[in-house]
């Protein structure tokens, strides 16, 4: 039950499951702008084949078998206690419904991370696909916003589909180039101009974590790096109001309004305290708390009790409340506690591993789960939630191996030095 499976190119398949849905989103956006047909069905058919195959590859792992059983029981239990959830499980076309995509794409990426992972190989594949995805996102954004003078079909989805690409391009690794760094910065500007506040806040927290990593690094030349990052941070903060003002003037002349930029400007001026109220988040959260019960409403159950019944656009906008509404106060609280505990442990394992890729993914996991999914998105049908959940599981499962590698490397350096 615990024997590792040698799966060639597992890291590549994980990267494809993670980034192809995001790449397809931007392809659909640009094709729709020119009233052309898309290839979504073929893309998800390809992903579905990989996803279904994943089940047979990882069922020998105890954690994969248990997780699959738990999810299937959860879906069955959801329908039995609250048949209305079926409306949301199979909303729209059957093959593109949340139920099918969850079982064939999103959950399999979590399962594939049951295996031992070569994080250098994983980052290599993710980094390449991230650059392609971000180039596509930037191209689509410029064409739609500035050339066609149109709006993206859903600015929130557009922003959130860009987040992870920005994460990987901003991360300072040995694979980073000036081009990838410029891409990452351009992605941040895109999120500021045409994105949503939640996405910009998420990437801001991620950047702060990267800065802290440099400030508290124990590596060689760390004193210089600390000074450099402190200087850049202070200079950036002092120049931020001026930069935002210039960007705002440019956007106004171009006839473009930016929700993210307006929020940042309000935050700097101290008048952004009520943005959650204006967006209706507080109302949703207050109603969600009132609707909590012992046994929950099943997966997708929050859609059936928040505001208008059977309105697919209304969900908890908070993964903790969504978990509590789905599984009830008792089981839901236990699941929330376990996930947060495992996230904290993963951060500690990442720090102990001294592997920058693992540290970067840990920062991404924190930013996505505790920022993005704390104020928006639904964890059930979010590809990045399942990816980072799989990362957390993997680092906890192989914690000893990941930290032992650091110790072995240190011993090797010592021996070579002698």
C-alpha positions, 0 to 999 in steps of 0.5 A, spaced: 500 500 500 505 504 501 510 502 495 512 508 490 510 507 483 515 509 478 511 513 473 515 516 467 513 523 466 508 524 472 510 531 473 509 533 465 502 530 466 501 534 473 503 540 469 498 539 463 492 537 468 494 544 471 495 549 466 491 546 460 484 548 462 487 555 464 490 555 457 484 553 454 480 559 457 484 564 454 484 560 447 476 560 448 476 568 450 480 570 443 476 565 439 469 568 442 472 575 440 472 573 433 465 569 433 469 563 432 468 556 434 473 553 440 476 546 441 474 546 449 471 539 448 477 536 445 481 539 450 477 536 456 477 530 452 484 529 452 485 531 459 479 526 461 483 521 458 489 523 463 485 524 469 481 517 468 488 513 467 490 517 473 485 513 478 488 506 476 495 509 477 495 511 484 489 507 487 495 502 490 496 508 495 492 508 501 491 516 501 489 516 494 484 510 495 481 513 501 481 520 498 477 517 492 472 513 496 471 520 501 469 524 495 465 519 491 461 518 498 460 525 499 457 526 492 452 520 493 451 523 500 450 530 497 444 527 493 441 523 498 440 529 503 439 535 498 437 532 491 437 540 489 445 539 489 444 535 482 442 541 479 449 544 480 453 538 479 450 537 472 449 545 470 449 546 463 452 541 458 453 534 462 460 533 459 462 540 461 458 540 468 462 541 475 461 533 477 464 531 470 470 536 470 471 535 478 472 527 477 476 527 470 480 533 471 480 537 478 481 531 483 485 527 478 491 532 479 490 531 486 491 524 486 497 524 481 501 528 487 500 522 491 506 519 488 513 521 490 515 528 485 521 530 482 520 538 484 525 540 479 522 536 473 515 539 476 517 546 476 520 545 469 514 543 466 510 548 470 514 554 468 514 552 461 507 552 460 506 558 465 510 562 460 505 560 454 499 561 458 501 568 460 503 570 453 496 568 451 493 571 457 497 578 455 495 577 448 488 576 449 487 582 454 491 587 449 487 585 443 480 585 447 481 591 451 485 595 447 484 593 439 477 591 439 475 595 445 471 590 448 470 587 455 472 580 457 466 575 458 468 574 465 473 579 468 474 575 475 475 568 471 480 572 467 484 574 472 484 568 476 486 564 470 492 568 470 494 568 477 498 562 477 502 563 471 504 570 474 506 566 480 511 562 476 514 567 472 515 572 478 519 566 482 526 568 482 529 561 480 535 558 476 530 558 470 528 565 470 530 570 465 529 577 463 523 575 459 520 571 464 521 576 469 518 582 464 512 577 463 511 576 470 511 584 471 506 585 465 501 580 468 501 584 475 499 590 471 494 586 467 491 584 474 491 591 476 488 594 470 483 589 468 483 584 473 479 583 480 481 586 487 481 579 489 486 576 484 490 583 485 490 582 493 492 574 492 498 576 487 500 582 492 501 577 498 505 572 494 510 578 492 510 580 500 512 572 501 517 572 496 520 579 499 520 575 506 524 569 503 529 574 500 530 578 507 530 572 511 535 567 507 541 564 510 544 563 503 551 566 501 550 573 499 544 574 503 546 581 506 547 584 500 540 581 498 537 583 504 539 590 503 537 590 495 530 587 497 529 592 503 531 598 498 527 596 492 521 595 497 521 601 500 522 605 494 516 601 491 512 603 497 514 610 496 513 611 489 507 607 488 502 613 489 505 616 483 505 610 479 498 609 480 496 616 479 499 615 472 496 609 470 489 611 472 490 617 468 492 613 462 486 608 463 481 614 464 484 617 457 483 610 454 476 610 457 478 604 461 475 603 469 479 598 473 476 595 479 483 593 482 486 600 481 480 603 484 481 599 490 488 600 491 487 607 491 482 607 496 486 602 500 492 607 500 487 613 502 484 609 507 477 609 504 477 601 502 474 599 509 467 597 506 469 594 499 467 587 502 460 590 504 459 594 497 461 587 493 456 583 498 461 579 501 458 580 508 451 579 506 453 572 503 457 570 509 452 572 514 447 568 511 452 562 510 453 563 517 445 563 519 444 557 514 449 552 518 447 546 521 450 539 524 450 535 517 450 540 512 447 540 505 452 536 501 457 538 496 454 544 491 449 545 497 451 552 498 448 554 492 441 551 494 441 555 500 444 562 499 440 568 496 436 565 490 435 558 490 438 554 484 442 561 482 448 558 480 452 565 481 451 565 488 456 561 492 459 562 499 465 566 496 469 563 502 472 556 502 471 555 510 464 557 510 463 552 503 466 546 507 462 548 513 455 548 509 457 542 505 459 537 510 456 540 516 459 544 523 462 537 526 465 534 520 466 541 516 470 544 522 474 537 523 476 538 515 478 545 516 482 544 522 486 538 518 487 542 512 490 548 515 494 544 520 497 540 513 498 547 510 502 550 516 506 543 516 507 544 509 510 551 510 515 548 515 517 542 511 518 547 505 522 551 509 526 545 512 527 542 505 531 549 503 528 547 496 526 554 493 521 550 488 518 547 494 518 554 498 515 557 492 509 552 491 508 553 499 507 560 498 502 559 492 498 554 496 498 559 502 496 565 497 491 561 493 487 557 499 488 563 504 487 569 500 483 567 493 479 562 496 478 566 502 474 571 499 472 568 492 471 562 488 469 555 490 474 550 492 470 544 489 471 546 482 477 550 482 483 547 479 488 551 483 485 549 489 486 541 488 493 542 485 495 546 491 491 541 496 495 535 492 502 539 493 500 540 501 499 532 501 505 530 497 510 534 502 507 532 508 507 525 506 514 525 503 516 530 509 522 526 511 525 525 504 524 532 502 528 534 509 533 528 509 535 531 502 537 537 505 541 534 510 545 529 505 547 535 501 549 539 507 554 533 509 556 532 502 558 539 502 562 538 508 566 532 506 568 536 499 570 542 503 574 537 507 
